[in-house]
């Protein structure tokens, strides 16, 4: 899997519906919500933007991983695709945590 893992990128609320309408799906790490949103508020805003674009959206909360999958009801990812996306984000999360840890260690010297 490591050769297919790319660094994730954030898609703004306005752009999510466009991504979903092109058959893509999004997996969000809950920590990306920051202080600006809580999960229900964010989901409501995503659903609003999607509805305006004619996209029927569904959310699958992956509570044990602190992630939410967002998909177009007419273009759902396969189970394998969802697992691969979650695995890629877990990989990225671990790498980002490692970089923060090493960065903190350097600052302590």
Buried (B, 14 or more C-beta within 10 A) or exposed (E): EEEEBEEBEEBEEEEBBBBBBEEBBBBBBBEBBEEEBEBEEBBEBBBEBBEEBEBEBBBBEBEEBBBBBBBBEEEBBEEEEBEBBBBBBBBBBEEBEEEEEEEEEEEEE
